[in-house]
Amino acid sequence: MESLHNQKPQLVMFRPTLAKLPDLQLPEGYSIRKFQPGDEEAWEYIINHSFKYKSNFDEEIKSHKCFSPERVIFVCHKNSPVATATAWHRPLWGEHTGYLHMVGALSSHSGKGLGLQASLAALYQMKNEGKLASILETDDFRLPAIKTYLKLGYKPLLIHENQGARWDRIFNIIGGIKKEEV
């Protein structure tokens, strides 16, 4: 079986509407807030932990013209950021489509659905900005993230001939969901 790592191009998932988003449901002791000056280090720590590479907030987020503090969402525990998601925009996908970007959570808080809640808060931000749909890119091996995106109503969007077989493998591994159901 072919590896789930280093598959190109990245997988794309699309949520065709931002209408009827579910309510945010944070576990007790957690809260959501937007980026504040000084959060750069916390964002880098979460992303470095989640993606296992060295990130730089200024280069990856702040230096882009679509950056605004309200687009960078944090889930906090006792006022300390432990998960993040960004309500981004990439012109490639159209003016009315938001881009879910840089979703991560600290493993010390795993199992609480914080990535889902951070992503959902980012979807609400997109909706507040007048976006009608959302898209994201992910990697084949990010199975927990893919499960989260499916729960949020994203569906695979095939952009390359190799992706049908890749999605078949993913659905076979994660089980419980058939590709035809999404």
Order of alpha helices (4+ residues) and beta strands (2+ residues): beta-beta-alpha-beta-beta-beta-alpha-beta-alpha-beta-alpha
